[in-house]
């Protein structure tokens, strides 16, 4: 009997000890995960703080190094400094903003592999994975969004599958997009053939189109690009007040609504009709366009002249270079600007509305080693700027708030450099007019 009692006591003691050890281990595990959650939360807060550091360009020429707190429907709230442990906050209306440039560390996924380039009629571009096309919409996965985004098909100018700016075929197809004005949808195949017909739908494996011979299907992996029928494109009117948003992945979109939601994500509604939200870390810059701030390339020139070195005439290119590619200085591509060739000039009538001009100048990255030009700017026939000789090896030259003194006539000139007009792809990028 005593033996049984002793064994029972030993068993209960051992059981009690095991329970205590189990409870202790559970407490340790709970403390570990609580500490990890706290660390993750701290890391997230640190990431959010870092992703919101920005340079705010306040109208007309004040640059503010600050933290962006939130974006409201009418303006932004910023924190410039900390005063006695408290944030010094202030609100800046959209109408008093020129640009916000985020200090996010530059990502290395510009033109990410295996993504398609979608070009819209207004110049917007989106790097995304196309899931399907149906019911007159393109459904895409874009920028770490959980749900599929929809793009109205009638706003799309072209789709380039697996686009890369280093790829010669991609550049050739992009040039065709900018030059195309055809009255049918055209499909450029990877084997070099071309097929025409109205786009009906697309899934993960094939594209369906209506051709003269009837409904047909083409395997998706056989298509390099689709260029849309310009006659069927319908794009909403772009209002004077809107924002040009550039993203870290190389996309850029014109928006008419920007706001932050309760989870501190930036909500966008584009002029083309896309609605989505993303974190601050995904945004590179936001330019605020209004009656006070406008891109020169959005205005109509009153005169353009080109005097060739020999005989080949070169046209003025708006928002692309003279080879009908994206404007590029060094590693940076620009959504807006002018592509010119030496020797040429373009004149705009400003009617005394603007006081300052901002721009980045240089030889396009696609030019060869012999490109060399000089840039100059005239206001009411008075020279107000002249650059040194610029080559492709020269770093881009930034004109920062060149004073126009409310001139009536603005003239941009590109002059011959050392090698005549050989490879003289002169770019005037990011031409911002400020009242």
N, C-alpha and C positions, 0 to 999 in steps of 0.2 A: 504494500500500500504506500509506504514511504517512497519506494522507488518510483512508483507511478506519479506521486505528487512532485517528486524531484524532477522527473522527466517533463511533467506538465509545466512546472515552473520554468525550467530551462527553455522549453519551447516558447512559452509566452515572453520570456526575456529576450530570446533571439528574434521573435516576431516584432516585439516593440522596438528593438534596435534597428531592424530592417526598415520599419515604418519611418523611424526618425531619420535614417540615412536617405530614404526616398524623399521625405519632405525637404530635407536639407538640399538634396540635388535639384529638386523642383524649384526651390527658392533661388539657388545659384543660376539655373537656366533662365528663370524669370528675370533676375537681375541683369543677366547677360543681354537678353533680348531688349530689356528696357533701356539699358545703356546704349545698345546698338541703334535702337530707334531714336534715342536722343541725339546720338552722333549723326545719324542719317538726316534727322531734322535740322541739326546745326549745319551740316554740309549743304543741305538744300537751301537753307536760309542764306548761307554764304554764297552759294551759286546764284541765287536770285538777286542778291545785292550786287554781285560782280556783273551779272548780265544786265543790270539796270544802270550801270555807270555809262554816262553819255556826255557828248559835247552838244549842247543846245545852242543853235544859232538863232538868236532873237533879233527880230527886225529893228533897225536896218542892218547893223553890223556888229552886234555884241555877241561874243562867244562865251558860253558859261559851262564850266566843268562841274558836273553835278550828278546826282542820282535821280533817276526818273521814278517817281512814286506811283503815279497812275496816269492813265489817259482817259479823259472824259469826252463826252460828245461834242464839247465846245472848246476844249483846250487840254493842257497838261499840267500836272502838279509835280513840282520838282523840289529837291532839298539840296541847297548849295553847300551849307556848312553846318556844323553842330555848335550850338551856343549853350554852354553850361549843361551839356548832356542832352539837350533837346534839339530836334531837327528844326532848321530854319526853312520852313516851307513857304512856297509861293505858287500862285496859279498864273499861267501864261495862256491867253486865248490863242486859238489856232491862227487868227488873223495877225498876231504879233510874232509868228514863228516863220522861219525860213527852212530850217532843217534840223533834224535830230540824227546824230551819228553815234551809234552804240559802240562801246569799247570792247565788245565781245572779241575774244581771241579768234582770229581768222581761222575758219575751218578749212580743211584740205579736201572737201568734197564738192568743189565747184565743178559743174558738169559731171555729176556722179555717174559711174558706169552702170549700164543696163537700164537706164531710164530714158524715156522719150522726151523730146523737146516739142512742146505745144506752143505754137505762135498764134496770137490773136490778132484780129484786124487792126486794133488800135496800137499795136506795138508791144503789148504785154507778152511775156514769155514765162512758161512754167516747165520745170523739170520734174517729171512725175512718172509713175508707173500706170499705164492705161489698162484698166481691168476689162472694160467693155464699152461698146457704143450701141445704144438702143434708144428708141423713142426720142430721137433728135437731141440726145445728150451724150457727152463723153463722161464716163465715170472713172475717176482717178484715185489712186492712193498717193498722197502728197504730204511731205514735211511732217512725218510722224503722226498723221491724223489717224484716229481709230476708225472713223467712218469714211465711206467713199464720198468724195466731193464731185459735184456735177458742174459741167461747163456746157452751156448751150452751144450746140453744134453750129448754129448760124453765126456765131461770133468768131469761129476758128478759121484762120487763114491757111495753116499747114500743120502737119505732124511729121516730125523727123524721128524715126525709130533709132535708138542707140546713137544719138548724136554725140560727137566729140569734136571740139574745135581744132584738135591736132590731126584729125583724119581728113585726108584730101577729098574723099567722096562726100563726107558730111559738109565740107565747105562748098563744094560744087553744088550740092542740093540746096543749101541755104541761099546761095546766089540765085538759083532758079526761082526760089520762093519770092525773093524781093523783085525779081524781074517779071514774074508771071502775071498775066492778065487774061487767062484763058476762060472759056465759057463751058467748062466741064470739070469734073473732078478727075485729077490725073494721079496715077499710081506708078511710082518709080521703083522698079524691082531691083533686087540685089544683083541680078545677072545683066543689068543694063537695059532691059526692055522697059517699055512704057505702055500702060493700059489706061483707057479712059472709061468713065461710067459713073453714075450717081451712087454715092456711098449710102448703103442701107443700114448696115449693122456690122459689129465686130465683136467676137468673143476671144477667148484665150488662144484659139487655134487658127481662126480664119476670118477673112473680111468678105462680106457679102456686098455685091454691087449690081446695079442695073445698067447693062451695056446695050448697044444696038442689037446684039444677038440674043438678048434676054438676061435673066438673072444668072449670075455666075459667082463662083467663090474662089478666092486666092488665099493660099496659106499665109498666115501672118508673118512667119519667119522669112518669107520670100520678098517682103515689101520693105524698102528702105525709107520711103517717104510718100505722103499723100498731100497733094496741093489742091486746095478746094476751089470750086467754081466761084469766082468773084461776084458773079451776078446773083448768087443765092446768099451772099453774106449780108447780114443785117446786124449792125452794132448800135447799142444805145448811145444817145448823145452824151458827150463828155461835158459836164458843166465846168464853168470857170474855176469854182472852188472845189478842189479835190486833192488827194495825196498820192504821190508816187512812192511806193514802198519797195525797197530792195531787200532781198533775203540772202542769208548766208549761203544757201545752196545754189545761188546764181539766178534764181527766179526774180522777176520784177513785175509788179501789178499796180495798176491805177485803181484807187479806192475812193468811194465817196462817203464811207462811214468807218471810223476807227474808234474803239472804246475798249476798256478793260472790264472783265466780268468779275464775279465774286471770288473766283479762284485765281485772280490776278493773271489770267491769260488775256492776250490782246485779241479782240474780236474784229474781224474785217468783213466788209461787204464791198466787193469789187464792182466797177462800172459794168463789167460783163455779166454780173449776176451771181458770182460765187460768194458763199458765206462760209466762214471758217474761223477758227481761233488757233493761236499758237503762243508759245512762250516768248519772252523778251529775247532769249538767247538765239532765236531763229532769225531775228531781224537785224539787218545791217544798217539801214538808214530809212528815214521818212522825210520826204520833201513836201512842204505845204504850199500848194499853188493857189493863187488868188489874184485879185486885181493888183495886188502889191508885188507879187512874185510870179514870174512867168518864164518859161523856156523860150529862148529866141527861136529855136527850131520849130516851135508851134505857130510862129507868125509866117505870113506869106512875104517872100522877098519881092522887091519892086524891080530889081535888076540883077542879072548874073552875067559875068563876062569871063571867058576863058581864052587865053592867048597861048596856043600850044608852042612848044619849043620847035617842033617840026610840023606835023600836020594833023595828028590825032586829037579830035575834040573830046573833052571830058565834061560830063554833066555834073551839076551839083547834086549831092546825095544827102537826103535828110534822114537822120537817125540811123545811118549806116555809112560804112566807108566807101571809097571809090571802087572797090572790088565787090560791092554788094554783100558785105559781111558785117557782123557787129563791129561797132567802133571799139578799138582796143588800143590802150597805151600800156606798154609793159604787160603785166599779168592781169590788168583790170579792164573789164568790159563796161561800157557805158550805154545806158538805155537811150540817151538823147544826145544830139549834137549834129554837126555837119561834116561831111566828107568832101574834101576838095583836092584839086590837083594844081600844081604850079603850071603856069602862072594864072591866077584867077582872082576874082573879087565878087562879093555879093553885097547888095545894099538893101537895107531895111528902113522903112519909114516909121519912126517911133513917136513922132508928134509931141516931143518934149515930155513924155510920160515917165521916163525912167532916169534914175540918178546914178546907178551902179551896174557894172557888169562883172560877173564871176565866170571863169572858164578854166579848163585844163587843155593844154595844147601839146601836140607832138606828132611824130610819124607813127603810123599804124604798125602794129606788131607783125602784120602780114607782109609788110614791105621788105624788100631786100636790103642789103648792107649799104647800097649806094644812095638811098633816099636822103635828101637834104633840102630844107626849105627855110625861109624866114617868114614869120607872121607879123602882120601889123594891123592896127585898128585906127580908123578915122571917125571922128565925131564932127558932123557939119564941115567936112573936108579939112579938118585939122587933125594931124596925126597925134594921137594920145598914147600910143604904145607901139613899140617895135621890139621883136625878140632877137636874140642872137641866132646864128645859124643852128638849126636843130636837125639831128639825124636820129635814126632808130636807136642808136646806142645812147642817145641823150636822155636823161631822166625827163619825164613829163614836166612841163612848165605850168605852174598855177598862176593865173591872174586873179588876184584877190581884191575884189571890190574896186575895179577900175572905175574912176569917176567919169561919168558921161556928161554931167552938168546939164541934164535935161535936153539933150540935143534932139534935133528933128530927124536927122539922117545919120544912120550908123552904117559904116562900111568895113567889112572884113576882107583882108588881102592875104594871099599866099604868093610869095615871090620865089624865083629860081634860087637854088643853092649852088653848091660847088659842081654838081654833075648835071646841070641842065634840069630836065624834068624826069630823069630816070628814077623810077620807083618812088615818086614823090607823093605818097598817100598821106596828105596832111589832114589831121583831125582836129576839129574844134569841139571838144567834149564838154558836156555839162554846162552849156551856156545859159546862165541864169541872169535874167534882168530883174533889178530891184528898184522899186520906186523910191 
